[in-house]
Amino acid sequence: MKFNTRFNPTCNGPLHVGHLYTILVNWMEAKRSGGKFYLRFDDTQIGWNHQLGKAQVEQYKQLIKDDLAWLGINAEYISQAEIIPQVEDLLYNIFHYHPEPEHYFGEIGSELAGCPHHFYPYTDRLTSEKAIMDAMININWLIRGMDLITEDCLYLHFCYKFGIKPPVTSYVPRLLFEGGGGVVSKTTGGNKIYQFREAGMSPDDLIFHLADDCLVDINTGWKFTNIKREPTLSDWAEVINVPRR
């Protein structure tokens, strides 16, 4: 069976090694099966677009492309901003789904999750759009970070509502800092792909060191079934003086 996978980065900063680890699993699982790996830019978030400005968002998108090109990762690139009119047309005219204003803040999601909506981080509108966008490019395997598991029931709700076959969904644990320093993320700073490139590390070395930290057996490759239960970023990142704030 051919698996089509995707990575859906928010365009509010550069890629870091935690992103890369998830990208590698998605890319290799698609490649192994003869499917396609899509990178779909999440460039429709009003808050980030307003805060950063269109020019900065476009710069981050280009930086992500440059990072993947340097790493030798081939992806099919899609901009959500370019397809969102078609997605909204499908939602309103085909599926007759018209979220009420309060639904934007997760009323359905909170009911499905069994918790107040302000504790539920996904909105009905955005998740319904995501289900449609995935169906448009036939994403049939979602491999995502464990932090996104809270969207699962809402995503499935919209798949069933719209008559879409849900993709297989799998979750990988987030990459941790050595010594209990929390998860590798944009907010923790440092460990950005471009920083390793500028520091002179080769893409092969970067992927090898990351594999040593994240994979059960580095000889088996970037398979979902080969991920460590708690992958931890070792001190090799510090050797090249990549700053960590």
Protein Blocks (a to p, Z undefined) as FASTA:
>chain_A
ZZdddddddffbccdfklmmmmmmmmmmmmmnopacdddddfkbfklmmmnopmlmmmmm
mmmmmmmmmnopacddddfklmmmmmmmmmmmmnopacdfklmnommmmmmnopafklpc
bdfklmmmmmmmmmmnopabdcddfklmmmmmmmmmmmmmnopacdddddddddddehhl
apadfklggjifklmmmnopafklmmmmmmmmmpmblmnopcfklccfbdcddfklmmno
pacZZ
